Amino acid sequence: MRYRRLGDAGVKVSAVALGGWINFGESKTSTDAARAVVTRAYEQGVNFFDLADIYERGDAEKQMGAVLREFPRHTLVISSKVFWPMSDDVNDRGLSRKHIFESIDKSLARLGTDYLDIYFCHRHDPETPVEETARAMDDLIRQGKILYWGTSEWRGAQLAEVYDVCERYGLHKPKTEQPQYSMLRRDLVEEEIIPAAQPRGIGLVVWSPLAQGMLSGKYDGGVPDDSRFNRETWARDQFLNAANAAKVRAIKTIADDLRISRSQLALAWALRTPAVSSVIVGATRPAQIDENVGAAEIDLSAEVITAIDQVLAA
Ligand SMILES: NC(=O)c1ccc[n+]([C@@H]2O[C@H](COP(=O)([O-])OP(=O)(O)OC[C@H]3O[C@@H](n4cnc5c(N)ncnc54)[C@H](OP(=O)(O)O)[C@@H]3O)[C@@H](O)[C@H]2O)c1
């Protein structure tokens, strides 16, 4: 495993991280199956585990947290997030000081830890002044409940604004942004987010780097029963179409030449820029972890990156 700095912060995250969305929580997988995946990731050098309050309404934090508690705390970088509604209550949502302060204690209790390494604002909240949110995050850092904070799916101008607010008032600045980024979803990150984040020392930790499994090639011959696109038809509708299928087939030739899998190629491609601190993958079985962590060791040549660009532009 290779480790990268989180933007310009001192903490280092594994280049390949494991996320707890959709595959974790008792309604999604058994405790034993979850334990097998998380343990394999840890054994393979993954130190960064990404969660959110909203993932199975707290159940993913509970299930993954129960496994993570068995490992020495200093060897882990644990993140969670706040923003999405956790109930019908008008204040049980968003990025107000009230909701942030109440949410952190619930996430810490579910995870069974005293602090989060990273706390993400899961979206931008147009109904809360950015100064209120930044001050709440700064206070949580000063209280020791979180070590770093970040944003997810914020636009470039929003990153610039919050950075300026933190600078003006001497608050801890966000050190990471979590956008969607993959071979099949690249434009916003490359055109807007990297130019806004990189000069401000904000490292990207990117989600769905395999386009929810599409880039692995597992859907070349249809949708297997035991796959995400069978379980989550909305995800299939986002990615499974003739144009994407042709690109994924074309990528196979490039991966075969390098004697790596398409999943490894897709992850190494997302990691080709130092603006990306980590790719957050999902996994339903230990074998996927074994394959995906291999990407951290792969450096792609300029020729390979050009060949991939040609495939993706087609
Ligand atoms: N901030 C946000 O708004 C946001 C949104 C979404 C996700 N996230 C974060 O990003 C994480 C990853 O998202 P994701 O699960 O969509 O990522 P992904 O890595 O693009 O997709 C994961 C899925 O791909 C399949 N897969 C993984 N490795 C494979 C391999 N080697 N071979 C074949 N199939 C493979 C598995 O599907 P099967 O189920 O078919 O086995 C797995 O569930 C989440 O857990 C979460 O932490 C954040």
Ligand as a Chemical Component Dictionary entry (heavy atoms), coordinates in Angstrom:
data_LIG
# 
_chem_comp.id                   LIG 
_chem_comp.type                 NON-POLYMER 
_chem_comp.pdbx_formal_charge   0 
_chem_comp.three_letter_code    LIG 
# 
loop_
_chem_comp_atom.comp_id 
_chem_comp_atom.atom_id 
_chem_comp_atom.alt_atom_id 
_chem_comp_atom.type_symbol 
_chem_comp_atom.charge 
_chem_comp_atom.model_Cartn_x 
_chem_comp_atom.model_Cartn_y 
_chem_comp_atom.model_Cartn_z 
_chem_comp_atom.pdbx_ordinal 
LIG N1  N1  N 0  -19.749 11.652 -0.572 1  
LIG C1  C1  C 0  -20.731 11.089 -1.253 2  
LIG O1  O1  O 0  -21.748 11.720 -1.577 3  
LIG C2  C2  C 0  -20.612 9.648  -1.628 4  
LIG C3  C3  C 0  -21.523 9.052  -2.508 5  
LIG C4  C4  C 0  -21.340 7.698  -2.833 6  
LIG C5  C5  C 0  -20.277 6.992  -2.291 7  
LIG N2  N2  N 1  -19.416 7.603  -1.406 8  
LIG C6  C6  C 0  -18.280 6.879  -0.775 9  
LIG O2  O2  O 0  -17.558 6.162  -1.776 10 
LIG C7  C7  C 0  -17.514 4.794  -1.417 11 
LIG C8  C8  C 0  -17.404 3.932  -2.640 12 
LIG O3  O3  O 0  -18.544 4.080  -3.473 13 
LIG P1  P1  P 0  -18.955 2.877  -4.410 14 
LIG O4  O4  O 0  -19.242 1.688  -3.566 15 
LIG O5  O5  O -1 -19.995 3.347  -5.345 16 
LIG O6  O6  O 0  -17.552 2.669  -5.197 17 
LIG P2  P2  P 0  -17.073 1.784  -6.417 18 
LIG O7  O7  O 0  -15.749 1.268  -5.967 19 
LIG O8  O8  O 0  -17.141 2.581  -7.658 20 
LIG O9  O9  O 0  -18.107 0.574  -6.557 21 
LIG C9  C9  C 0  -18.088 -0.458 -5.630 22 
LIG C10 C10 C 0  -18.767 -1.676 -6.188 23 
LIG O10 O10 O 0  -18.042 -2.146 -7.309 24 
LIG C11 C11 C 0  -17.940 -3.557 -7.272 25 
LIG N3  N3  N 0  -16.522 -3.908 -7.190 26 
LIG C12 C12 C 0  -15.575 -3.400 -6.379 27 
LIG N4  N4  N 0  -14.392 -3.939 -6.630 28 
LIG C13 C13 C 0  -14.585 -4.818 -7.627 29 
LIG C14 C14 C 0  -13.735 -5.695 -8.339 30 
LIG N5  N5  N 0  -12.425 -5.742 -8.070 31 
LIG N6  N6  N 0  -14.267 -6.476 -9.301 32 
LIG C15 C15 C 0  -15.580 -6.409 -9.590 33 
LIG N7  N7  N 0  -16.449 -5.620 -8.958 34 
LIG C16 C16 C 0  -15.950 -4.807 -7.991 35 
LIG C17 C17 C 0  -18.702 -4.039 -6.075 36 
LIG O11 O11 O 0  -20.015 -4.334 -6.558 37 
LIG P3  P3  P 0  -20.880 -5.602 -6.216 38 
LIG O12 O12 O 0  -21.806 -5.061 -5.199 39 
LIG O13 O13 O 0  -21.507 -5.889 -7.540 40 
LIG O14 O14 O 0  -20.001 -6.700 -5.714 41 
LIG C18 C18 C 0  -18.758 -2.822 -5.192 42 
LIG O15 O15 O 0  -19.894 -2.786 -4.385 43 
LIG C19 C19 C 0  -18.780 4.596  -0.593 44 
LIG O16 O16 O 0  -18.742 3.452  0.215  45 
LIG C20 C20 C 0  -18.770 5.854  0.228  46 
LIG O17 O17 O 0  -17.835 5.743  1.283  47 
LIG C21 C21 C 0  -19.575 8.909  -1.079 48 
# 
loop_
_chem_comp_bond.comp_id 
_chem_comp_bond.atom_id_1 
_chem_comp_bond.atom_id_2 
_chem_comp_bond.value_order 
_chem_comp_bond.pdbx_ordinal 
LIG N1  C1  SING 1  
LIG C1  O1  DOUB 2  
LIG C1  C2  SING 3  
LIG C2  C3  SING 4  
LIG C2  C21 DOUB 5  
LIG C3  C4  DOUB 6  
LIG C4  C5  SING 7  
LIG C5  N2  DOUB 8  
LIG N2  C6  SING 9  
LIG N2  C21 SING 10 
LIG C6  O2  SING 11 
LIG C6  C20 SING 12 
LIG O2  C7  SING 13 
LIG C7  C8  SING 14 
LIG C7  C19 SING 15 
LIG C8  O3  SING 16 
LIG O3  P1  SING 17 
LIG P1  O4  DOUB 18 
LIG P1  O5  SING 19 
LIG P1  O6  SING 20 
LIG O6  P2  SING 21 
LIG P2  O7  DOUB 22 
LIG P2  O8  SING 23 
LIG P2  O9  SING 24 
LIG O9  C9  SING 25 
LIG C9  C10 SING 26 
LIG C10 O10 SING 27 
LIG C10 C18 SING 28 
LIG O10 C11 SING 29 
LIG C11 N3  SING 30 
LIG C11 C17 SING 31 
LIG N3  C12 SING 32 
LIG N3  C16 SING 33 
LIG C12 N4  DOUB 34 
LIG N4  C13 SING 35 
LIG C13 C14 SING 36 
LIG C13 C16 DOUB 37 
LIG C14 N5  SING 38 
LIG C14 N6  DOUB 39 
LIG N6  C15 SING 40 
LIG C15 N7  DOUB 41 
LIG N7  C16 SING 42 
LIG C17 O11 SING 43 
LIG C17 C18 SING 44 
LIG O11 P3  SING 45 
LIG P3  O12 DOUB 46 
LIG P3  O13 SING 47 
LIG P3  O14 SING 48 
LIG C18 O15 SING 49 
LIG C19 O16 SING 50 
LIG C19 C20 SING 51 
LIG C20 O17 SING 52 
# 
